[in-house]
Amino acid sequence: MPKVIRYEIQWDEETYALAERAAHASGLTSIKAYITQLVKQNAPEVLEAYSSIQLTNAQFDAFCEACDNPPAPTARLRKAAQELDQEGFVLNADR
């Protein structure tokens, strides 16, 4: 049996009542069941949105072009690089 982790939440009365009504309207018997269902339904979609990038063909072509022929660094970018150098920032090439 998987380990169960307890989580305590504090809500104002209005939010609690709203969650309770939504749980019952969804056919669920508790707020816990309602929240669990929401997480299981919504979390994969949210995580997918943050783990992938979808580009149109034109956007991908523009990205490839910028990689193949990068523009010259602006004065602002050179200044930022200098500040990182002064702070001792080291790019870890092993990552």
Buried (B, 14 or more C-beta within 10 A) or exposed (E): EEEEEEEEEEEEEEEEEEBBEBBEEEEBEEBEEBBEBBEEEEEEEEEEEEEEEEEEEEEEEEEEEEEEEEEEEEEEEEEEEEEEEEEEEEEEEEE
